[in-house]
Amino acid sequence: MMNTGKVAPNDYYDRHMMPRKVPSTSTANSTTGSATTTVNATATSASTTVGAATTSASTTVSTATTSASTTVSTTST
């Protein structure tokens, strides 16, 4: 009778532990995939913004220099 009593609780414990382990693993994998996707999207957006800002700054500096040179030449003549 003692052996029969010990087997039943062990089977009951194993049945309830297995289902709990599977969802925990699945949730962790899903979370990791989402995190990786978010990081890649953010990195791409940042690179595009930096490139646009650099181009605008260079164009503005060149225009200002050309205007100053033209004014000096007119005064000399």
N, C-alpha and C positions, 0 to 999 in steps of 0.2 A: 504494500500500500504506500509506503514512503517513496519508493521509486516512481510509482505512477503519479504521485502528487508533485514531484519535482519536474517531471517531464512537461506537464501541462503548463505551468507558469513560464518555462523557458520558451516553449513554442509561442505562447501569447506575446511574450516580450519581443521575440524575433519578428513576428508578423507586424508589430506596430513600429519597430525601429526601421525596417527596410523602406517602407513608404516615406518616412520622414527624411531619409538620406537622399533619395532620388530627387525630390523637388528642390532641396537645398542646393544640390550640384547644378541642376538646370538653371536655377535663378542666378547663380554666380556666373555661369557662362553667358547668359543673356546680358547681364550687367556689364561684363567686360567688353562684349562686342559693341554695345552702345557707347561706352566711354571712348573706345578707339575711334569710332566714326566721328564723334564730336571733335576730338582733337585734330583730326585731319582737316575738317571743314574750317575750323578756326585758323589753322596755319595758312591755308590757301587764301582766305580773306585778308589776313594781315599782309601777306606778300604783295597782293594786288594793290592795296592801299598805299604801301610804301613806294612802290614803283610810280604811281600816279603823282604823289606828292613831290618826288624828286624831279620829275619831268617839268612840272609847273614852276618850281623854283628856278631851274636853269633857264627857262624861257624868259622869266621876268628879269633876271640879272642881265641877260644879253640885250634886251630891249632898252634898259636904262643906260647901258654903256653907249649904245649907238646914238641915242638922243643927246647925250652930253658931248660927244665928239662933234656932232653936227653943229651944235651951238658955238663951240669954240672956233670952228672953221669960219663961220659967218662973221664973228667978231673980228678975226684977224684980217679979213678981206676989207 
